[in-house]
Amino acid sequence: MSFSPYKIIFMLSLFSGSILTISSSSWFSAWIGLELNLMSFIPLISSKENQLPSEASLKYFLIQAFGSAMIILSSTLTFFIPSISLSFISLALLLKLGAAPFHFWFPQVMEGLNWTQIIILMTIQKLAPMFLISYLSSEYYTHIILFLGGLTSAVVGALGGINQTSLRKILAYSSINHMSWMLFAMLINETSWMIYFLMYALISASVAFYFSSTQAYFFSHLINSSQGSISKIISMMNLYSLGGLPPFSGFVPKWVIIQEMILTSFYFPLLILLLSSLVTLYFYIRLTLSSISISFTQMKWNISLKPLKVLSSPLVSSINLFGLLIPSMLLVI
């Protein structure tokens, strides 16, 4: 995604829409922020040259518009049946997030975007709906919806990515699986899901940045990558960190959530979340082993490497090694 002046303006309005939604004191201003966020993201992903981004932008617009319509219709019932109204608003926000069982659009939209747009979709676009859901998490019916949505997202995110060869769809189902951890974190306290979301955003952005630097979109692209073995191994640690494998950084937020869920006696959902994480680790390990063990067939003297790209990917990947230091820092504190 080339950064022309009008795209910078749309990026600023995208950020302002998220900030307006998070800081709003009424559902009307929150809805305005969501619409501003939507209308700013559509021009960033649409393209005249390629049909896939245009199709993805149309799907994204229709789904988000349907979610916004549900919020408007549900808000009219607030004065009459507040519990039902808030339940429908919660369902609409889960649809906007792409959490299961409303996940059907998310992998398809991800498949039509480039890696820069995917980073925005997986991080910034999830921020405003997640804050709105966290505001509703104390309601009884919303609590049940988030509980069931978290369980469904864990199972769908784990099983959906097993036989995928597209890296974008693998990251989409991984995002759905991580959504289940954040939904259960919302049921416990406000701080837990914010810590998890921050770490998830950093790690998923580093994974997408690595795939962008190698221009990898499918399995075969990783195998044919022209990176050196050391650089490839360091970059592949992103995936282990995203899967929550100790002792990488991605394990730290999961460790926090596991402790909180044990204290609140969420034993059955914790078992489902841990089993689903094992399944996601399976297809991450399958990715890394195939790309590291199968050698690149092109002649070495025909490869023209850009030094900035070769160095930048391991530098971004180094964020995942900080997980080794976090427990020792906590002991010092």
C-alpha positions in Angstrom: 0.0 0.0 0.0 1.7 3.2 -1.2 1.3 6.1 1.1 -0.1 9.0 -1.0 -1.3 12.2 0.7 -5.0 11.2 0.6 -4.2 7.8 2.2 -2.5 9.6 5.0 -5.7 11.7 5.5 -7.8 8.5 5.5 -5.4 6.9 8.1 -5.7 9.9 10.4 -9.5 9.8 10.1 -9.4 6.0 10.8 -7.5 6.7 14.0 -9.8 9.5 15.0 -12.9 7.3 14.4 -11.4 4.6 16.8 -10.6 7.3 19.4 -14.1 8.8 19.1 -15.7 5.4 19.7 -13.5 4.5 22.7 -14.0 7.9 24.4 -17.7 8.4 23.6 -20.3 8.7 26.3 -23.3 7.7 24.3 -24.2 5.0 21.7 -24.8 7.6 19.1 -21.3 9.1 19.2 -19.9 5.5 19.4 -21.8 4.6 16.2 -20.5 7.8 14.5 -17.0 6.7 15.4 -17.5 3.2 14.0 -18.9 4.7 10.7 -16.0 7.1 10.4 -13.6 4.2 11.0 -15.4 2.1 8.3 -15.6 4.9 5.7 -11.9 5.6 6.2 -10.8 2.0 5.8 -12.7 1.3 2.6 -10.6 3.7 0.4 -7.4 2.2 1.9 -8.2 -1.3 0.7 -10.0 -0.7 -2.6 -8.1 -0.7 -5.9 -8.9 -0.1 -9.5 -6.0 -2.3 -10.9 -6.8 -5.5 -8.9 -10.2 -7.2 -8.5 -9.4 -9.0 -5.2 -9.1 -5.8 -3.0 -12.2 -4.4 -4.6 -14.1 -7.6 -3.8 -12.7 -7.6 -0.2 -13.7 -4.0 0.3 -17.2 -4.7 -0.9 -17.6 -7.7 1.5 -16.1 -5.7 4.3 -18.5 -2.7 3.7 -21.6 -4.9 3.5 -20.8 -6.8 6.7 -19.9 -3.7 8.7 -22.9 -1.8 7.4 -25.1 -4.7 8.5 -23.5 -4.6 12.0 -24.1 -0.8 12.2 -27.7 -1.3 11.2 -28.1 -3.9 14.0 -26.7 -1.4 16.5 -29.1 1.3 15.4 -32.1 -1.0 15.5 -31.1 -2.4 18.8 -30.5 1.0 20.4 -34.2 1.9 19.7 -35.2 -0.9 22.1 -32.9 0.4 25.0 -35.8 2.2 26.8 -38.2 -0.7 26.4 -36.2 -4.0 26.7 -32.7 -3.0 27.7 -31.4 -6.5 28.3 -32.5 -7.7 24.8 -31.2 -4.5 23.2 -27.7 -4.8 24.7 -27.6 -8.5 23.7 -28.3 -7.6 20.0 -25.6 -4.8 20.2 -23.1 -7.4 21.6 -23.9 -9.7 18.7 -23.5 -6.9 16.2 -20.1 -6.0 17.7 -19.0 -9.7 17.5 -20.0 -9.6 13.8 -17.9 -6.5 13.3 -14.9 -8.2 15.0 -15.2 -11.3 13.0 -15.5 -13.5 16.0 -17.1 -17.0 15.7 -19.9 -17.8 14.9 -19.9 -14.6 12.8 -16.4 -15.3 11.3 -17.5 -16.3 7.8 -16.4 -13.0 6.2 -13.1 -12.5 8.0 -10.8 -15.1 6.1 -12.4 -14.1 2.8 -11.7 -10.4 3.3 -8.1 -11.1 4.6 -7.4 -13.2 1.4 -8.0 -10.1 -0.8 -5.7 -7.7 1.1 -1.9 -7.0 1.1 0.1 -7.3 4.3 0.0 -3.6 5.3 -3.8 -3.6 5.0 -3.9 -6.9 7.0 -2.0 -5.3 9.8 -4.6 -2.5 10.0 -7.5 -5.0 9.9 -6.1 -7.3 12.6 -5.1 -4.5 15.0 -6.6 -1.0 14.6 -10.0 -2.2 13.2 -10.6 -4.4 16.2 -9.8 -1.8 18.8 -13.1 0.2 18.8 -15.6 -2.8 18.8 -13.6 -4.5 21.5 -13.7 -1.5 23.8 -17.5 -1.3 23.3 -17.9 -5.0 24.1 -15.8 -4.6 27.2 -18.2 -1.8 28.4 -21.1 -4.3 28.1 -19.4 -7.3 29.6 -20.9 -6.8 33.1 -24.5 -7.4 31.7 -25.9 -10.9 32.3 -27.0 -11.7 28.8 -23.8 -10.1 27.3 -21.8 -12.2 29.7 -23.4 -15.4 28.3 -22.9 -14.3 24.7 -19.2 -13.5 25.3 -18.8 -16.9 27.0 -20.3 -18.8 24.1 -18.6 -16.6 21.5 -15.2 -17.3 23.2 -15.7 -21.1 23.2 -16.8 -21.1 19.5 -14.0 -18.8 18.4 -11.4 -21.1 20.1 -12.7 -24.2 18.3 -13.3 -22.5 14.9 -9.9 -20.7 15.0 -8.0 -23.9 15.7 -9.8 -26.3 13.3 -10.2 -23.7 10.5 -6.5 -23.2 9.9 -5.3 -26.8 9.8 -5.4 -27.6 6.1 -4.9 -24.0 4.8 -2.0 -23.2 2.4 -2.7 -19.5 2.3 -0.7 -17.5 4.9 -3.4 -14.8 5.0 -6.1 -17.4 5.9 -3.9 -19.0 8.5 -3.4 -15.5 10.2 -7.2 -15.0 9.9 -8.0 -18.2 11.8 -5.2 -17.4 14.2 -6.8 -14.0 14.9 -10.2 -15.7 15.5 -8.5 -18.1 18.0 -6.8 -15.1 19.8 -10.2 -13.4 19.9 -11.4 -16.2 22.2 -8.7 -15.4 24.7 -9.5 -11.7 24.7 -13.3 -12.4 25.1 -12.7 -14.5 28.2 -10.2 -11.9 29.5 -13.0 -9.3 29.2 -15.2 -11.4 31.5 -12.5 -11.3 34.2 -11.2 -7.7 34.2 -10.4 -4.7 32.0 -6.6 -4.8 32.3 -6.1 -8.4 31.2 -7.6 -8.1 27.7 -5.8 -4.8 27.1 -2.4 -6.5 27.9 -3.3 -9.4 25.7 -4.5 -7.2 22.8 -1.3 -5.0 23.0 1.0 -8.0 22.8 -1.2 -9.7 20.1 -1.0 -6.5 18.0 2.8 -6.2 18.3 3.4 -9.9 17.5 0.9 -10.2 14.6 2.3 -7.0 13.1 5.8 -8.5 13.3 4.6 -11.7 11.6 2.8 -9.7 8.8 5.9 -7.5 8.4 8.1 -10.6 7.9 5.7 -12.0 5.3 5.6 -8.6 3.6 9.4 -8.4 3.5 9.6 -11.7 1.7 6.4 -11.1 -0.3 5.1 -14.5 0.9 1.4 -15.2 0.5 1.4 -19.0 0.3 3.3 -22.0 1.6 5.4 -22.3 -1.5 6.5 -18.7 -1.2 8.1 -19.4 2.2 9.9 -22.4 0.9 11.3 -20.4 -2.1 12.3 -17.5 0.1 15.7 -16.1 -0.6 16.5 -15.2 3.0 19.5 -16.7 4.7 18.9 -19.6 7.1 19.8 -17.6 10.3 17.6 -14.7 9.3 14.8 -17.2 8.4 15.0 -19.0 11.8 15.0 -15.7 13.7 12.0 -14.5 11.7 10.1 -17.8 12.2 10.2 -17.2 15.9 7.4 -14.7 15.3 5.1 -17.6 14.6 6.0 -19.5 17.7 5.5 -16.3 19.7 2.1 -15.8 18.0 1.1 -19.3 19.0 2.0 -18.7 22.6 4.9 -21.1 22.9 7.1 -20.5 26.0 9.5 -18.8 26.5 8.6 -16.3 23.7 6.7 -13.0 24.3 3.4 -14.4 23.1 3.3 -16.8 26.1 3.3 -13.9 28.6 -0.3 -12.6 28.0 -1.6 -16.2 27.8 0.2 -16.9 31.1 -1.6 -13.9 32.7 -5.0 -15.0 31.3 -4.4 -18.6 32.5 -3.7 -17.5 36.0 -6.8 -15.2 36.0 -9.1 -17.9 34.7 -7.8 -20.4 37.3 -8.6 -17.8 40.1 -12.1 -17.3 38.7 -12.7 -21.1 38.3 -13.1 -21.0 34.5 -11.6 -24.5 34.3 -13.7 -25.9 31.4 -13.2 -22.9 29.1 -9.5 -22.9 30.0 -9.2 -26.5 28.9 -10.8 -25.7 25.5 -8.5 -22.6 25.1 -5.4 -24.6 25.8 -6.4 -27.5 23.5 -7.2 -25.0 20.7 -3.8 -23.3 21.3 -2.1 -26.7 20.8 -3.8 -27.1 17.4 -2.8 -23.6 16.3 0.8 -24.4 17.3 0.6 -27.5 15.1 0.1 -25.5 11.9 2.6 -22.8 13.0 5.2 -25.5 13.4 4.2 -27.1 10.1 4.9 -23.7 8.5 8.3 -23.2 10.1 9.6 -26.7 9.6 8.7 -26.8 5.9 10.3 -23.4 5.2 13.5 -24.1 7.1 14.1 -27.7 6.2 13.4 -27.4 2.4 16.3 -25.5 0.8 16.0 -22.8 -1.8 16.6 -24.0 -5.4 17.8 -20.8 -7.0 21.5 -20.2 -7.7 23.0 -18.1 -4.9 24.8 -15.7 -7.3 21.5 -14.9 -9.0 19.9 -13.6 -5.8 19.9 -9.9 -5.3 19.2 -9.1 -1.7 18.3 -5.7 -0.3 20.3 -5.2 2.9 17.6 -3.2 4.6 15.0 -6.0 4.1 17.4 -8.7 5.2 18.2 -6.8 8.4 14.8 -5.3 9.2 12.9 -8.5 9.5 15.1 -10.1 12.3 15.2 -6.7 14.1 11.4 -6.6 14.2 11.4 -10.3 15.2 13.6 -9.5 18.2 10.5 -8.2 20.0 9.4 -11.8 20.5 12.6 -12.6 22.5 11.7 -10.2 25.3 9.4 -12.9 26.8 12.6 -14.5 28.2 13.3 -11.3 30.2 9.8 -10.5 31.5 9.6 -13.1 34.3 13.1 -12.0 35.6 12.0 -8.3 35.5 8.9 -9.2 37.6 11.0 -10.9 40.1 13.2 -7.8 40.4 10.2 -5.6 40.8 
